[in-house]
Amino acid sequence: MQKQSLLAISVLLLGGIGVIVPPTAQAQVVVAQTKGAVPNSPYQRSQQLQKLLQEGRRLMDAGKSAEAIARYQQAAKLSPKNARIFSTIGFLYARQRNYAAATTAYRQAIDAAPNHADFHYALGYTLARMGRYAEAASAYRRTTELDQNNVNAYLGLGVVLLRQKNYRGAEWAAQQAINRDPNNPSAYELMGAILLQQDRFRDAIATLQRSATIDPNNGNVLLNLATAWASQGNMTAALMTLRQAVQIDPQNVTVFLQMGDILRVQNDVQGAVDAYKRALALQPDLAEAQKAVNDMLLNQPGSNRLNRLLTPQL
């Protein structure tokens, strides 16, 4: 089994490090806030603002993001310096996966409240989701300047630096998270992924085991741990770890794909084909698994064995 193949399968970052990248900051909704003199009946404008904010909150709680955004945008016109209104709009856009619009809203919130750490953190998150890692790193760094104990910001920074292959910076960020929260499993998960990317397998194993001890139900950690074991040639430990991952997440295609790779290296054709077929049952268009099955079956003598191996197991 090629080390590169395993790493490509198992080092789950950002997209699968939804695990590693923290979720969007919670919206901070102001029920009503307006100050200063306004033309033409300030009282009525204040009442209208309060009504829009209350309607927006009700719609947001009901999961009606588009309608809620419309209410908050109206509210922002009445209170254009209210940073929390813009942060709520950003939150709602992010919930719709409209990260470009969310980024614009969070920038408006930062313009109104430039020293609010949560807004910079949320901006970093949305930029990272769009693959704008350098900008995301800047936003996460600013978050840590404003809130030096924001563990999630260090985790986000570590992820985007890893995406840029800045291993030294990523390792520093992960260590900052560990220093501030020594029992945070995501911090050790990130550090393990960083070490794994650098082929520092022994250190990666120890770090990922620490993460798995704190949170034994994280299948992604077990996948990376299996990769580290396999890369060191300990296929027994790798398979045992993957079987643990199956118990945690039996719908994870990657677990079966990696299991098939290891069994194939061990010349366990039947076991490898069974693992690949389980991956294909979950994702029928998985070209890598189909190719692996076809390649192995072409080398198997006898049509009866070929038919038996190809027969789906229900």
N, C-alpha and C positions, 0 to 999 in steps of 0.2 A: 504493500500500500504506500502510495506516495504521500509524504508529509504535507506537500502543498495541497493535495486533494482534501485531506482531513481538515486542514486549517480553514480552507475555503468553506467547508461544510459547517464547521463547529464554532468558530469564533464569532459569536452572535453579538453584533454591535449595532446600536442605534435603532435599526429597524427591528431587530429581534430582541437590541439594547435598548427596545423600549424598556427592556429590563434595566439597562444601565442609565439611559437618559431619563431624568425625572419627569413626571407629568406636568402639564401646564399649571402654572400657579392659579390658585383658586381666585375666582372673581371677587372683588371687594366692592360690594354694591352699597351705594349711599342712598338712603331712603329719600332724603331731601337735603339740599345744600345750595343756598344762593345768598350772596351778600352784596351789599353795595346798592347804590341807587340805579334804577333802570327806568327808561322812559315808558310812559303810558301804562300806568297801573302796575307797579312792582308787585303788589299783592296778588293780582291775578296771574302774573307770570310765575310767581312762586308756587301758587296753587297748581298751575298747569304743569310745572316741572315735577312737583311731588306726584301728581297723578301719572305722568309718563314713567317715572321711576318705579312706582308701584306696579304699573301694568307690565313694565319690562321684567321686573323680578318674577311676577306671577307667570309670565310666558316662559321665562328661562327655566323656572322650576318645573314647568309642564313639558319641557323638552322642545318647545317651539322656538328654536333659535332664530330663524329668519324674522319672525314677527317681533321677537324681543329686540333684535338688532335695530329694527326700524324704530321702535319706541326710544331706545337709548340714543340713536342718532338724532331724533327730534329733541331729546333732552339736552344733548350736547350743544345744540344751537342756542338753547336758552341759557346754558351754563358752560361756555366754551373753555373755561379754565379749570373745569372740574376733572382732575386727572383720573379719578376712580371711574367716572363714566366711560372714558376711553379705554381704561383697562378692562372693564366689563365687556365692552364691544370686542376687544381683542380676544378675550376668553371665549366669547361666543363664536367668533370666526374660527378660532383654533379648534373648537369642538366640532365645527363643520369641516375641518381639515383645509380650510381656506387660509393657508399660512401667510400668503402674501398680504391679504387684507388684515390679518391679525397683526403682522409686523407693522403695518402702517398705523394701526390703532395704538399699539404699544409705544411707538415712537411719539405719537401725540400725547400719550400719558406722560412720557418722560419729559417732553417739552414743558408740560405743566408742572411736573414734580421731578426735577432732575436728580434728586438725591434719594429717591425711593428705590430701595434695593430690589423689591419684588418685581417692579416693572422691568428693570434691566434683566433680571433672571428670565422673565417670561419672554422678553425679546430674544434672548439667547436661545431659548427653546424653539421658538418659531423659525429663527434663522437656521438652526441646526436641522430642523425638519425639511427645510428647502435645500439642504446641502451647501449652505453658505457658511462653511466651517470657520473661516478666518474671522468673519464678522461675528459669528456666534461666540467664538473664543473671546473677542473683545468685550462683548456684552457680559459674559460670565465673569471675566476678570473684574469688570466694573462692579458687578454684584458683590464679589468677595472684598473689594475695597470698601464698599459701603456696609457690608455685613460679613465680618471676618469669620463668623461661625456658621455660615450657610453651607452645610455639607452638600446639599443638592447642587449648589453652584460649582463646587469643586468636582463633583462627579460629572456634571455636564461638561465642564472645561476639559476634564480628562478624556472624555469620549471624543470630543471634536478634535483635540490635539492628536489622539490616536488615529483618527481618520486622516489626519494630515501627515501621519507617520513621524510625528514629533514625539518620539518615545520618551526622551528625557523629560520634556514638559508634561506629558501625560502621566508619567510615573510620579512626578512631583505633586501633581494635582490629586492623584489617588492617595498618596501618602498624607496629604493635608486632610483629606476626608477621614482617613483612618485615625489620624492623630486626634481629630475632634470627636469622632464617634467610633471607638475601638470595637464595638459590637455591631457595626453596620455591615450586613452581608454583601450589599451592593458595592461597597468600597473594596472589599476583598475580591469580589467578582471582577471588577474593573481592573484591579491590579493584576489578577491572574491572567486576564486577557492580554494585558500589555506585555507581561512576561512571556506568554505563549507566542505572541507575534515576534518576539525577539529570539525565539528558540531556546529560551531559558527554562527548560522543561522541569527540572528538579524544583526550582523556586516556584514555578507556576503550580505544580502539584500541591506543594505545601500551602500555598495561598488559597487555591481553590478548595482544598479540603477544609480550610478554616471557614470559608464562606458556606460550604455545605454543612458544616457542623452547626453554624448559627441558624441557617435556613435549609433544612434537609429536603424541602419540597420544591426547590428551584431546579427544574429540568435542564435549563440552559447551562447552569454551573456544572452539572454532571456531564453534559455533552463536551464542554471544554476540558473537563478533567479526564474524560475518556480519550480525547485527542492527545493530551499530554502523556498519558500512560502509553498509548499506542506509539507515539513518536519516540518513546524510550524503549520500545520493543516489548513492553509488558502487555501482551495481548489478552492474557487472562484477566488482569485487573481492568483493562479497557472494556472487555465484554461484560464483566460483572457490574461495572459502573453503568454501562448502557442498559443493562437489564433493570437496574434501579430506576433509570430514567423512564423506561417503559411503564413501570408501575405508577410513576407520578403523572406521566402524560402519554397515554397510549395512542393519542391522535397526532403525535409529533412525527412527521414524515422524516425529518433529519435523523432521528434516532435509528430508525430502521435502515436508512440509507447508509449510515456509518457502520451499523452492525453488519450489513451485507458486505461492505468493503473489508472489514476485519476478517470475517469468515471466509471470504474469497482468498485473502492472503494465506489463510490457514488451510487452503484447499478443501474446505468443507463446502462442496458445491451445493448439496441439498440445503444446508442451513443458509448459505448465502442467497440462493434463489428464493427460499421462503421469506427471508428478510426483505429482499427487494420487492417481492410480490405484495408484502404487507404495505410497503411504501407506495406501491402503485395502486393498491386498493384505496388508499387515502388521497392520492394525487395521480390519477390515471395518465396525465400528460407529462409525467416526470421522465424526461428523455434520458437522463443519466442512469436511472434504475433500469429502464427498458433496454438500453444499450448493454449494460452489464449482464443482464439476463441473457440476451441474445448471444453475446460473446461467449458466455460460459456454455450455453446449450449447444452451440456449434461444435464444441470440442467434446461433447458427450456421445459415445457410440451407442447405436441402437435406437430405433424409432420408438420402442415402447418406453424407454427411460425418458426420451425427449417429451413424449406425450404426458407422462406422469408428472414431470417437473413443470410443464406448462399448465396443467390442470389447476384452476383456481381453487384455493382452499377456503371454504365459506365458514 
